[in-house]
């Protein structure tokens, strides 16, 4: 997973605890049916500059204090609830 984050997000992390891996097939915002893969893991940031790779529409650092302001996918909502962040 480390290489994937480096290629797709420009950052390096150490992968820690795995919470859940889920998939879902649904229409995206563009109306086209797509398969979504949700990988919820706890990571330690090691370095790099956050930069969206090919095919990534938006990427940003978010304070956990502001999570309720975002439209978060259901599997991630459950993880944030377990962590006491929502």
DSSP file (Angstrom, degrees, kcal/mol; ACC not computed):
  #  RESIDUE AA STRUCTURE BP1 BP2  ACC     N-H-->O    O-->H-N    N-H-->O    O-->H-N    TCO  KAPPA ALPHA  PHI   PSI    X-CA   Y-CA   Z-CA
    1    1 A X     >        0   0    0      0, 0.0     4,-2.1     0, 0.0     5,-0.2   0.000 360.0 360.0 360.0 -29.2    0.0    0.0    0.0
    2    2 A X  H  >  +     0   0    0      1,-0.2     4,-2.0     2,-0.2     5,-0.2   0.918 360.0  48.9 -57.9 -44.1    2.9    2.3    0.6
    3    3 A X  H  > S+     0   0    0      1,-0.2     4,-2.3     2,-0.2    -1,-0.2   0.863 108.3  55.2 -64.8 -34.8    3.8    2.4   -3.1
    4    4 A X  H  > S+     0   0    0      1,-0.2     4,-2.8     2,-0.2     5,-0.3   0.923 108.9  46.2 -64.8 -44.3    0.2    3.1   -4.0
    5    5 A X  H  X>S+     0   0    0     -4,-2.1     4,-2.5     1,-0.2     6,-1.0   0.882 111.8  51.6 -66.3 -37.3    0.0    6.2   -1.8
    6    6 A X  H  X5S+     0   0    0     -4,-2.0     4,-0.9     4,-0.2    -1,-0.2   0.920 116.3  40.5 -63.9 -43.5    3.4    7.5   -3.1
    7    7 A X  H  <5S+     0   0    0     -4,-2.3    47,-0.2    -5,-0.2    -2,-0.2   0.872 126.4  32.8 -73.7 -38.2    2.2    7.1   -6.7
    8    8 A X  H  <5S+     0   0    0     -4,-2.8    45,-2.4    -5,-0.2    -3,-0.2   0.709 135.5  19.3 -94.7 -21.5   -1.3    8.4   -6.2
    9    9 A X  H  <5S-     0   0    0     -4,-2.5    42,-2.6    -5,-0.3    -3,-0.2   0.491  91.8-122.5-129.1  -8.1   -0.9   11.0   -3.4
   10   10 A X  S  <<S+     0   0    0     -4,-0.9    39,-0.7    -5,-0.8     2,-0.3   0.584  74.5 108.8  77.7   9.4    2.7   11.9   -3.3
   11   11 A X  E     -A   48   0A   0     -6,-1.0     2,-0.4    37,-0.2    -1,-0.3  -0.826  59.3-138.2-120.2 158.4    3.2   10.9    0.3
   12   12 A X  E     +A   47   0A   0     35,-3.2    34,-3.2    -2,-0.3    35,-1.5  -0.947  28.8 168.7-114.0 136.6    5.0    8.1    2.2
   13   13 A X  E     -A   45   0A   0     -2,-0.4     2,-0.5    32,-0.2    32,-0.2  -0.913  35.9-124.4-137.7 163.2    3.4    6.4    5.1
   14   14 A X  E     -A   44   0A   0     30,-2.3    30,-2.4    -2,-0.3     2,-0.4  -0.975  35.0-130.7-106.8 122.8    3.8    3.4    7.3
   15   15 A X  E     +A   43   0A   0     -2,-0.5    28,-0.2    28,-0.2     3,-0.1  -0.587  35.7 166.4 -78.8 128.9    0.6    1.3    7.3
   16   16 A X  E     +     0   0A   0     26,-2.6     2,-0.2    -2,-0.4    27,-0.1   0.380  48.3  11.2-107.7-118.8   -0.6    0.4   10.7
   17   17 A X  E     -     0   0A   0     24,-0.1    25,-2.9    25,-0.1     2,-0.5  -0.447  62.3-141.3 -73.0 131.0   -4.0   -1.0   11.7
   18   18 A X  E     +A   41   0A   0     23,-0.2    23,-0.2    -2,-0.2     3,-0.1  -0.809  23.0 174.1 -89.3 125.4   -6.3   -2.2    9.0
   19   19 A X  E     -     0   0A   0     21,-2.8     2,-0.3    -2,-0.5    22,-0.2   0.880  58.0 -25.5 -96.9 -55.7   -9.9   -1.3    9.9
   20   20 A X  E     -A   40   0A   0     20,-1.5    20,-2.9     2,-0.0     2,-0.4  -0.991  39.2-155.1-159.4 152.0  -11.9   -2.4    6.8
   21   21 A X  E     +A   39   0A   0     -2,-0.3     2,-0.3    18,-0.2    18,-0.2  -0.977  31.2 166.5-128.9 116.9  -11.7   -2.9    3.1
   22   22 A X  E     -A   38   0A   0     16,-2.3    16,-3.4    -2,-0.4     2,-0.3  -0.884  20.5-155.2-129.5 158.9  -15.0   -2.6    1.3
   23   23 A X  E     -A   37   0A   0     -2,-0.3     2,-0.3    14,-0.2    14,-0.2  -0.929   9.7-178.4-130.2 159.0  -16.2   -2.2   -2.3
   24   24 A X  E     -A   36   0A   0     12,-2.0    12,-3.7    -2,-0.3     2,-0.5  -0.971  17.7-147.9-155.5 139.4  -19.3   -0.7   -3.8
   25   25 A X  E     +A   35   0A   0     -2,-0.3     2,-0.3    10,-0.2    10,-0.2  -0.964  42.8 130.8-110.9 122.8  -20.7   -0.4   -7.4
   26   26 A X  E     -A   34   0A   0      8,-2.2     8,-2.8    -2,-0.5     2,-0.3  -0.972  61.0 -77.1-159.5 167.9  -22.7    2.8   -7.9
   27   27 A X  E     -A   33   0A   0     -2,-0.3     6,-0.3     6,-0.3     2,-0.0  -0.587  46.7-139.5 -73.3 133.2  -23.1    5.7  -10.3
   28   28 A X    >   -     0   0    0      4,-2.6     3,-2.3    -2,-0.3    -1,-0.1  -0.215  37.2 -86.1 -80.7 178.7  -20.4    8.4   -9.8
   29   29 A X  T 3  S+     0   0    0      1,-0.3    -1,-0.1     2,-0.1    -2,-0.1   0.751 130.3  59.4 -60.3 -23.6  -21.2   12.1   -9.8
   30   30 A X  T 3  S-     0   0    0      2,-0.2    -1,-0.3     1,-0.0     3,-0.1   0.410 118.6-111.8 -85.3   2.5  -20.7   12.0  -13.6
   31   31 A X  S <  S+     0   0    0     -3,-2.3     2,-0.4     1,-0.3    -2,-0.1   0.414  77.9 126.7  85.0  -1.8  -23.6    9.4  -13.9
   32   32 A X        -     0   0    0     -5,-0.0    -4,-2.6     1,-0.0     2,-0.3  -0.755  65.1-117.1 -93.3 133.7  -21.3    6.6  -15.0
   33   33 A X  E     +A   27   0A   0     -2,-0.4     2,-0.3    -6,-0.3    -6,-0.3  -0.523  45.6 167.4 -71.4 130.6  -21.4    3.3  -13.0
   34   34 A X  E     -A   26   0A   0     -8,-2.8    -8,-2.2    -2,-0.3     2,-0.5  -0.933  37.4-115.0-140.1 160.4  -18.1    2.6  -11.3
   35   35 A X  E     -A   25   0A   0     -2,-0.3     2,-0.4   -10,-0.2   -10,-0.2  -0.880  29.6-158.8 -98.7 129.8  -16.6    0.3   -8.7
   36   36 A X  E     -A   24   0A   0    -12,-3.7   -12,-2.0    -2,-0.5     2,-0.5  -0.885   2.5-158.6-108.6 138.5  -15.3    2.1   -5.6
   37   37 A X  E     -A   23   0A   0     -2,-0.4     2,-0.6   -14,-0.2   -14,-0.2  -0.978   4.2-161.9-118.5 125.1  -12.8    0.5   -3.3
   38   38 A X  E     -A   22   0A   0    -16,-3.4   -16,-2.3    -2,-0.5     2,-0.7  -0.932   7.0-176.2-111.7 115.9  -12.5    1.8    0.3
   39   39 A X  E     -A   21   0A   0     -2,-0.6     2,-0.8   -18,-0.2   -18,-0.2  -0.909   5.2-171.1-113.1 102.7   -9.4    1.0    2.2
   40   40 A X  E     +A   20   0A   0    -20,-2.9   -21,-2.8    -2,-0.7   -20,-1.5  -0.843  22.4 147.0-101.1 108.2   -9.6    2.2    5.7
   41   41 A X  E     -A   18   0A   0     -2,-0.8     2,-0.6   -23,-0.2   -23,-0.2  -0.964  48.0-119.7-137.1 153.4   -6.3    1.9    7.6
   42   42 A X  E     -     0   0A   0    -25,-2.9   -26,-2.6    -2,-0.3     2,-0.3  -0.848  41.1-178.0 -93.0 125.1   -4.5    3.9   10.2
   43   43 A X  E     -A   15   0A   0     -2,-0.6     2,-0.5   -28,-0.2   -28,-0.2  -0.868  27.9-132.6-125.6 155.9   -1.1    5.2    8.9
   44   44 A X  E     -A   14   0A   0    -30,-2.4   -30,-2.3    -2,-0.3     2,-0.3  -0.950  30.6-125.6-105.3 124.7    1.8    7.2   10.2
   45   45 A X  E     +A   13   0A   0     -2,-0.5   -32,-0.2   -32,-0.2     3,-0.1  -0.516  31.4 174.1 -69.9 129.9    2.9   10.0    7.9
   46   46 A X  E     -     0   0A   0    -34,-3.2     2,-0.3     1,-0.4   -33,-0.2   0.730  51.7 -67.0-107.5 -33.8    6.6    9.7    6.9
   47   47 A X  E     +A   12   0A   0    -35,-1.5   -35,-3.2     2,-0.0    -1,-0.4  -0.964  69.0 104.5 164.6 179.3    7.0   12.5    4.4
   48   48 A X  E     -A   11   0A   0     -2,-0.3     2,-0.5   -37,-0.2   -37,-0.2  -0.203  63.8 -80.1 103.1 164.9    6.3   13.9    0.9
   49   49 A X        -     0   0    0    -39,-0.7     2,-0.2    -2,-0.1    -2,-0.0  -0.918  44.3-115.1-107.1 126.0    4.1   16.6   -0.4
   50   50 A X        +     0   0    0     -2,-0.5     2,-0.3     2,-0.0   -40,-0.2  -0.411  50.3 156.6 -61.0 120.5    0.4   15.8   -0.9
   51   51 A X        -     0   0    0    -42,-2.6     2,-0.1    -2,-0.2   -40,-0.1  -0.948  43.4-114.6-150.7 125.4   -0.4   16.0   -4.6
   52   52 A X        -     0   0    0     -2,-0.3   -43,-0.2     7,-0.2     3,-0.1  -0.398  31.5-149.7 -65.2 131.2   -3.2   14.3   -6.5
   53   53 A X    >   -     0   0    0    -45,-2.4     3,-1.9     1,-0.2   -45,-0.1  -0.182  45.5 -46.1 -85.9-174.6   -2.0   11.7   -9.0
   54   54 A X  T 3  S+     0   0    0      1,-0.3    -1,-0.2   -47,-0.2     3,-0.1  -0.275 128.1  13.6 -57.0 133.0   -3.7   10.7  -12.3
   55   55 A X  T 3  S+     0   0    0      1,-0.2     2,-0.6    -3,-0.1    -1,-0.3   0.433  92.7 122.9  82.8  -0.6   -7.5   10.2  -12.0
   56   56 A X    <   -     0   0    0     -3,-1.9    -1,-0.2     1,-0.2     3,-0.1  -0.855  41.9-168.5 -98.6 119.6   -7.7   11.8   -8.5
   57   57 A X        +     0   0    0     -2,-0.6     2,-0.3     1,-0.3    -1,-0.2   0.903  68.7   2.2 -73.7 -43.7  -10.2   14.7   -8.6
   58   58 A X        +     0   0    0      2,-0.0     2,-0.3     0, 0.0    -1,-0.3  -0.998  57.7 177.5-150.8 141.8   -9.4   16.2   -5.2
   59   59 A X        +     0   0    0     -2,-0.3     2,-0.3    -3,-0.1    -7,-0.2  -0.972  16.2 151.2-147.8 128.2   -6.9   15.6   -2.4
   60   60 A X        -     0   0    0     -2,-0.3     2,-0.3    -9,-0.1    -9,-0.1  -0.995  45.4-106.6-155.3 154.7   -6.5   17.6    0.8
   61   61 A X        -     0   0    0     -2,-0.3     2,-0.4   -11,-0.1    -2,-0.0  -0.679  39.8-164.2 -78.5 137.6   -5.4   17.3    4.4
   62   62 A X        -     0   0    0     -2,-0.3     2,-0.2     3,-0.0     5,-0.1  -0.990  19.2-124.7-130.0 131.9   -8.4   17.5    6.7
   63   63 A X    >   -     0   0    0     -2,-0.4     3,-2.1     1,-0.1     4,-0.1  -0.548  19.5-132.7 -69.8 135.5   -8.5   18.2   10.4
   64   64 A X  G >  S+     0   0    0      1,-0.3     3,-0.9    -2,-0.2     4,-0.2   0.733 106.1  67.7 -63.7 -19.2  -10.4   15.4   12.3
   65   65 A X  G 3  S+     0   0    0      1,-0.2    -1,-0.3     2,-0.1     3,-0.2   0.708 102.8  46.0 -69.3 -18.5  -12.2   18.2   14.1
   66   66 A X  G X  S+     0   0    0     -3,-2.1     3,-1.9     1,-0.1    -1,-0.2   0.245  75.6 110.5-108.2  11.6  -13.9   19.1   10.7
   67   67 A X  G X   +     0   0    0     -3,-0.9     3,-2.0     1,-0.3    -1,-0.1   0.830  69.1  65.2 -58.7 -34.2  -14.9   15.6    9.5
   68   68 A X  G 3  S+     0   0    0      1,-0.3    -1,-0.3    -4,-0.2    -2,-0.1   0.656  92.0  65.2 -66.3 -12.8  -18.6   16.3   10.0
   69   69 A X  G <  S+     0   0    0     -3,-1.9    -1,-0.3     2,-0.1     2,-0.3   0.535  94.0  77.4 -82.5  -7.2  -18.4   19.0    7.3
   70   70 A X  S <  S-     0   0    0     -3,-2.0     2,-1.2    -4,-0.2     0, 0.0  -0.723  84.8-118.3-109.4 153.7  -17.6   16.4    4.6
   71   71 A X        -     0   0    0     -2,-0.3     2,-0.4     0, 0.0    -3,-0.1  -0.768  44.2-172.2 -86.2  96.0  -19.6   13.8    2.7
   72   72 A X        -     0   0    0     -2,-1.2     5,-0.1    -5,-0.1    -5,-0.0  -0.753  25.7-111.1 -99.4 137.2  -17.8   10.7    3.9
   73   73 A X    >>  -     0   0    0     -2,-0.4     4,-1.9     1,-0.1     3,-0.8  -0.326  33.9-109.6 -64.9 147.0  -18.5    7.2    2.5
   74   74 A X  H 3> S+     0   0    0      1,-0.2     4,-1.9     2,-0.2     5,-0.2   0.833 114.6  54.3 -50.8 -43.7  -20.3    4.8    4.9
   75   75 A X  H 3> S+     0   0    0      1,-0.2     4,-1.4     2,-0.2    -1,-0.2   0.907 111.7  46.0 -60.3 -37.7  -17.4    2.5    5.6
   76   76 A X  H <> S+     0   0    0     -3,-0.8     4,-2.8     2,-0.2     5,-0.2   0.848 105.8  59.6 -72.4 -33.8  -15.2    5.4    6.6
   77   77 A X  H  X S+     0   0    0     -4,-1.9     4,-2.2     1,-0.2    -1,-0.2   0.924 105.2  50.3 -57.2 -44.1  -18.0    6.9    8.8
   78   78 A X  H  X S+     0   0    0     -4,-1.9     4,-2.2     2,-0.2    -1,-0.2   0.894 110.5  48.8 -62.6 -40.1  -17.9    3.7   10.8
   79   79 A X  H  X S+     0   0    0     -4,-1.4     4,-2.0     2,-0.2    -2,-0.2   0.940 111.2  49.0 -65.1 -46.9  -14.1    3.8   11.2
   80   80 A X  H  <>S+     0   0    0     -4,-2.8     5,-3.1     1,-0.2     6,-0.9   0.848 110.3  51.9 -63.3 -33.1  -14.2    7.5   12.4
   81   81 A X  H ><5S+     0   0    0     -4,-2.2     3,-1.3    -5,-0.2    -1,-0.2   0.923 108.2  50.9 -66.4 -43.2  -17.0    6.6   14.8
   82   82 A X  H 3<5S+     0   0    0     -4,-2.2    -2,-0.2     1,-0.3    -1,-0.2   0.851 110.9  49.5 -60.6 -34.7  -14.8    3.8   16.3
   83   83 A X  T 3<5S-     0   0    0     -4,-2.0    -1,-0.3    -5,-0.1    -2,-0.2   0.504 116.3-116.8 -82.9  -4.4  -12.0    6.2   16.6
   84   84 A X  T < 5S+     0   0    0     -3,-1.3    -3,-0.2    -4,-0.3    -2,-0.1   0.749  83.2 118.5  75.9  23.8  -14.2    8.7   18.4
   85   85 A X      <       0   0    0     -5,-3.1    -4,-0.2    -6,-0.2   -18,-0.2   0.586 360.0 360.0 -98.3 -13.4  -13.8   11.3   15.6
   86   86 A X              0   0    0     -6,-0.9    -5,-0.2    -9,-0.1    -1,-0.1   0.290 360.0 360.0-129.3 360.0  -17.5   11.5   14.6
